[in-house]
Amino acid sequence: MPLMRGVDPERAHDLALRALRFGLAGADRSPDDPILAIHALGREFRNPIGLAAGFDKSAVAVGPLMRLGFGFVEAGSVTPKPQIGNPKPRLFRLVEDRAVINRMGMNNAGIAAFRARIAALKARPAVLGVNIAINKEGAAPLRDYPMLYEQVAPLADYVAVNVSSPNTPGLRDLQGEKQLAKILAALAATRAACSAKPPILVKIAPDLAPAAVEPIVEAAVMHGMDGLIVSNTTIARPGLRSAHRSQAGGLSGPPLLEPSTELLRRVARMAKGRGLTLIGCGGVGSGADALAKIKAGASLVQLYAAFAYEGPALIPRIKRELAALLRRDGVRSVADMVGADLR
């Protein structure tokens, strides 16, 4: 990983995916500590640590990623048609901040190639999530999200609806109360007609105005959604030091930890007792960070930027740290700490 930091960020990312595909990243075959096991979304997770969407948009390395010790891997975002994304450069390391800014524009191979790769997986040592989104051009959200759900439903353990990336013009507008309600209603109708009915979660932005949060929670509950992912990358630039701090795009990494966790806490208070599973995402790089998300209401936790910086060795370290913290707190299971801050 130190050698990779001397390479252009997007080139390094492509090389990492290639290395994963050819098995050069190895695998973590050690059993997980039983204290980390949790039941969520109707599935058994061997640990609550997952890889966020965006790392493997086209599902080229899902199997190898699952073998690194994650409890779950979320592939995507995948769109109906292939798209090349935004002009380069579009991915920036903020080394002093241990952060990343991206304006990739959801470059991916499209649903047909994505679905074929997922269908070809021979083994799944972790839970599989699929993140779906719309194309930059020619999109029809009420058509595209249901179609994508129908395509991946037989293959996914859960489906995440991306209405919050800052890098597709107009996408975040879909979080508005009326438009989101229509999309979720269409998804609910499609799921009712599918033989396979994986849970649906909505991924939201960390930059929502306070008044916008409750309508999203209400829409998710009203239309039978199963959870929320809190949160996507941010367009804010909180106290950054790195040279690339003014680049446009979504910021991920440690600067996002506090605001995304505070939003998670607010969502958890609104969602408490209403059947929504929460996934905490944003700034996680240690067992303590993961526990902060869990105590704020998350049953599961995702990371991205820390994995990009540290590589596969990060996963067993976070799991060891989290297990040690849970034992320090005298609990039998990570599930006992979900929402501890809200009690």
matplotlib code that plots the C-alpha trace (Angstrom):
import matplotlib.pyplot as plt

x = [0.0, 2.8, 4.1, 0.6, 0.4, 3.0, 0.7, -2.1, -5.1, -7.4, -4.6, -3.9, -7.5, -7.7, -4.5, -5.9, -9.0, -6.8, -4.7, -7.8, -9.2, -5.9, -5.8, -2.8, -4.4, -4.6, -7.4, -8.3, -9.4, -9.3, -12.7, -14.3, -14.8, -18.3, -18.9, -19.0, -21.8, -25.1, -28.5, -29.8, -31.9, -33.0, -29.4, -26.6, -23.5, -20.3, -19.2, -20.7, -17.9, -18.7, -17.1, -19.1, -20.3, -18.0, -14.9, -16.1, -18.8, -18.8, -18.5, -15.2, -13.6, -16.5, -15.5, -11.9, -13.1, -15.5, -12.5, -10.6, -12.7, -15.6, -19.0, -20.5, -19.6, -21.7, -21.0, -22.0, -23.3, -24.6, -26.7, -28.9, -26.5, -22.7, -21.2, -17.6, -18.2, -16.8, -13.6, -10.3, -8.7, -11.6, -10.1, -7.9, -5.9, -5.9, -3.0, -2.7, -6.4, -6.4, -9.3, -10.5, -12.4, -14.0, -16.1, -16.0, -19.6, -20.5, -18.3, -19.5, -20.1, -23.9, -26.4, -26.0, -22.3, -22.7, -25.4, -23.4, -20.5, -22.6, -24.3, -20.9, -19.8, -19.0, -18.9, -20.0, -18.2, -19.9, -23.3, -23.7, -25.3, -26.0, -26.1, -28.3, -28.4, -29.5, -27.5, -26.4, -28.3, -31.6, -32.6, -36.2, -36.0, -39.5, -38.6, -34.9, -34.8, -37.5, -35.9, -32.6, -34.1, -35.9, -32.6, -30.5, -33.2, -32.4, -28.7, -28.5, -28.8, -30.0, -30.3, -29.3, -30.9, -28.5, -30.3, -27.4, -24.2, -23.1, -21.4, -24.5, -26.4, -29.9, -29.5, -29.6, -32.9, -34.5, -34.2, -37.0, -40.2, -42.5, -40.0, -38.6, -42.0, -42.8, -39.6, -40.1, -43.7, -42.5, -39.8, -42.3, -44.7, -41.9, -40.7, -44.2, -44.2, -40.8, -40.2, -37.0, -37.6, -34.2, -34.4, -34.3, -32.3, -32.1, -28.6, -28.9, -26.5, -24.8, -25.6, -29.4, -31.1, -32.5, -36.0, -35.4, -34.4, -37.8, -39.7, -37.1, -37.5, -41.3, -41.2, -39.0, -41.4, -44.6, -43.4, -42.0, -38.3, -36.0, -33.4, -31.2, -27.5, -26.2, -24.4, -22.9, -20.0, -20.2, -19.8, -18.8, -15.1, -14.6, -11.2, -9.1, -5.4, -4.5, -3.6, -6.6, -9.1, -10.9, -11.5, -15.2, -16.7, -17.7, -15.4, -14.9, -12.6, -12.1, -13.5, -16.8, -16.9, -18.4, -21.1, -22.2, -22.4, -24.5, -26.9, -27.0, -27.9, -30.8, -32.1, -31.9, -34.0, -36.7, -36.6, -36.5, -39.0, -40.2, -38.5, -35.6, -32.1, -29.4, -26.0, -23.4, -21.0, -18.5, -15.0, -14.6, -11.0, -10.8, -12.7, -13.5, -15.0, -17.1, -18.3, -19.3, -21.5, -23.1, -23.8, -25.4, -27.9, -26.2, -26.5, -23.9, -20.9, -19.3, -15.9, -14.2, -11.4, -9.5, -9.5, -8.2, -5.3, -4.4, -5.5, -6.6, -4.7, -7.2, -10.1, -8.7, -7.3, -10.7, -12.4, -9.8, -10.2, -14.0, -14.1, -11.8, -13.9, -17.1, -15.5, -14.2, -17.9, -19.0, -21.4, -22.0, -22.7, -22.2, -26.0, -26.2, -24.5, -26.7, -28.3, -26.6, -26.3, -30.1, -31.0]
y = [0.0, 2.6, 1.9, 2.5, 5.9, 7.1, 6.3, 8.4, 7.7, 6.4, 4.3, 2.9, 2.0, 0.2, -1.7, -2.7, -4.1, -6.0, -7.4, -8.5, -10.2, -12.3, -13.2, -11.1, -9.5, -12.8, -13.8, -13.8, -17.3, -16.9, -17.3, -14.1, -13.5, -14.7, -11.4, -9.7, -11.8, -10.0, -10.7, -7.9, -7.5, -11.1, -12.3, -13.6, -11.4, -12.9, -9.4, -5.9, -4.4, -3.9, -2.3, 0.7, 1.1, 2.9, 0.7, -2.0, -0.4, -3.0, -6.1, -7.2, -8.2, -9.0, -12.6, -11.6, -8.7, -11.0, -13.2, -10.3, -10.7, -8.2, -9.2, -7.8, -6.1, -3.6, -3.5, -0.6, 1.9, 0.2, 2.1, 0.7, 1.6, 1.6, 5.1, 6.4, 8.9, 12.4, 13.8, 13.0, 13.8, 12.9, 11.2, 13.0, 11.9, 14.3, 12.7, 15.1, 14.5, 10.7, 11.6, 11.2, 13.5, 11.9, 13.1, 9.9, 10.2, 6.5, 5.1, 1.5, -1.3, -1.2, -3.7, -6.4, -7.0, -6.4, -9.0, -11.6, -11.2, -11.5, -14.6, -16.2, -16.0, -19.5, -18.8, -16.0, -15.9, -12.6, -10.9, -9.2, -5.8, -4.1, -0.3, 0.9, 4.4, 6.1, 7.2, 10.8, 11.0, 9.6, 8.7, 8.0, 7.3, 5.8, 3.3, 2.7, 2.0, -0.6, -2.2, -2.4, -3.9, -6.6, -7.4, -7.9, -9.2, -12.9, -12.3, -9.7, -10.1, -6.5, -3.6, 0.0, 2.9, 5.6, 9.0, 10.9, 10.9, 14.5, 13.6, 13.0, 16.2, 16.3, 13.0, 14.5, 16.2, 12.8, 12.9, 15.5, 14.3, 14.0, 12.5, 10.1, 8.9, 8.1, 6.2, 4.1, 3.4, 2.1, 0.0, -1.5, -2.4, -4.1, -6.0, -7.3, -8.8, -10.4, -13.9, -12.9, -9.9, -8.7, -5.9, -2.3, 0.4, 4.1, 5.8, 9.4, 12.4, 13.9, 17.4, 17.2, 20.2, 19.2, 19.6, 17.2, 14.2, 13.4, 13.2, 10.7, 8.5, 8.7, 7.9, 4.8, 3.6, 4.3, 2.4, -0.6, 0.0, -2.0, 0.5, 3.6, 4.0, 7.1, 8.5, 9.1, 11.5, 15.2, 18.4, 20.2, 20.8, 20.8, 21.9, 20.3, 20.9, 19.0, 20.7, 19.2, 20.3, 22.7, 20.1, 19.5, 16.2, 14.0, 14.0, 10.7, 9.8, 11.1, 14.6, 12.9, 10.8, 13.4, 14.9, 11.5, 10.0, 12.9, 12.5, 8.8, 9.5, 11.9, 9.3, 6.6, 8.6, 9.1, 5.5, 3.9, 1.0, 1.5, -1.5, 0.2, -1.2, 1.5, 1.2, 3.7, 5.0, 7.8, 8.2, 4.7, 3.7, 2.0, -0.2, 2.9, 4.6, 1.5, 1.3, 5.0, 4.3, 1.2, 3.1, 5.9, 3.4, 1.4, -2.4, -2.5, -0.3, 0.5, 1.9, 3.1, 5.7, 3.9, 0.8, 2.7, 4.0, 0.9, -2.0, -5.5, -5.4, -2.9, -5.3, -7.8, -4.8, -3.1, -6.4, -7.0, -3.5, -3.7, -7.1, -5.8, -2.7, -4.8, -7.1, -4.0, -2.8, -6.2, -7.1, -10.6, -9.4, -6.4, -6.3, -5.3, -2.0, -1.0, 2.4, 2.5, 6.3, 6.6, 4.8]
z = [0.0, 0.6, -2.9, -4.3, -2.7, -5.2, -8.1, -9.5, -7.2, -9.9, -11.4, -8.0, -7.5, -10.8, -10.0, -6.6, -8.3, -10.7, -7.9, -6.1, -9.2, -9.5, -5.9, -5.0, -1.9, -0.1, 2.2, 5.9, 6.8, 10.5, 12.2, 13.5, 17.2, 18.1, 19.9, 16.5, 15.0, 14.5, 12.9, 10.7, 7.5, 7.9, 7.4, 9.7, 9.6, 10.9, 11.8, 11.3, 9.2, 5.6, 2.5, 1.2, -2.4, -4.7, -4.4, -6.8, -9.0, -11.7, -9.4, -10.9, -7.5, -5.2, -4.4, -3.5, -1.4, 0.5, 1.4, 3.1, 6.3, 5.7, 7.2, 4.0, 0.7, -1.1, -4.9, -7.2, -7.7, -10.9, -13.5, -16.2, -19.0, -18.9, -18.4, -18.4, -15.6, -15.3, -16.9, -15.3, -12.9, -10.6, -7.6, -5.1, -2.0, 0.9, 2.6, 5.6, 6.3, 5.5, 3.3, -0.3, -2.6, -5.6, -8.5, -10.4, -11.7, -11.2, -13.9, -14.3, -16.8, -16.6, -15.2, -17.8, -17.1, -13.4, -13.1, -15.1, -12.7, -9.6, -11.0, -11.7, -8.0, -6.8, -3.1, -0.8, 2.5, 3.3, 2.8, -0.6, -1.0, -4.3, -4.7, -7.6, -9.2, -12.3, -15.4, -15.8, -19.2, -20.2, -16.7, -15.6, -11.8, -11.6, -14.4, -13.6, -9.9, -10.1, -13.1, -11.4, -8.3, -10.4, -12.1, -9.0, -6.6, -7.2, -6.6, -3.8, 0.0, 0.2, -2.3, -1.5, -3.4, -4.1, -4.2, -2.5, -4.6, -5.2, -8.5, -10.7, -11.4, -9.9, -8.0, -4.6, -5.5, -5.4, -1.6, -1.7, 0.0, -3.0, -5.4, -2.9, -1.9, -5.6, -6.1, -2.9, -3.8, -7.2, -5.6, -3.1, -6.0, -7.9, -4.9, -4.3, -7.8, -7.5, -6.3, -4.6, -2.3, -0.8, 1.8, 0.4, 2.1, 1.1, 1.2, 2.2, 2.2, 5.2, 4.0, 4.5, 6.1, 9.5, 8.3, 5.4, 7.6, 9.1, 5.8, 4.5, 7.6, 7.3, 3.6, 4.3, 7.0, 5.0, 1.9, 3.8, 3.3, 5.5, 6.4, 5.8, 5.1, 6.8, 5.0, 1.6, 0.9, 1.8, -0.2, 3.0, 3.7, 7.5, 8.5, 5.8, 5.4, 2.2, -1.1, -2.8, -0.2, -2.7, -5.3, -6.2, -5.4, -2.4, 0.6, 2.6, 5.5, 9.0, 8.5, 7.8, 11.0, 13.3, 11.1, 9.7, 13.1, 14.4, 11.5, 12.2, 15.8, 14.7, 12.3, 14.9, 17.3, 14.6, 13.5, 16.9, 17.2, 13.6, 12.0, 10.1, 10.2, 10.0, 8.5, 9.6, 7.0, 7.0, 8.5, 10.0, 10.4, 13.8, 16.2, 18.2, 15.2, 14.4, 18.0, 17.9, 14.9, 16.6, 19.8, 17.7, 16.3, 13.5, 13.4, 10.7, 9.7, 6.4, 5.5, 2.3, 2.6, 5.4, 3.3, 0.3, 2.5, 4.5, 2.5, 3.6, 6.9, 8.2, 8.4, 11.0, 13.0, 13.2, 14.2, 17.0, 18.3, 18.2, 20.0, 22.7, 23.3, 23.5, 26.1, 28.0, 28.2, 29.5, 26.7, 25.2, 21.6, 19.4, 19.1, 22.8, 22.0, 19.0, 20.0, 23.4, 23.1, 22.8, 26.0]

ax = plt.figure().add_subplot(projection="3d")
ax.plot(x, y, z, "-o")
ax.set_aspect("equal")
plt.show()
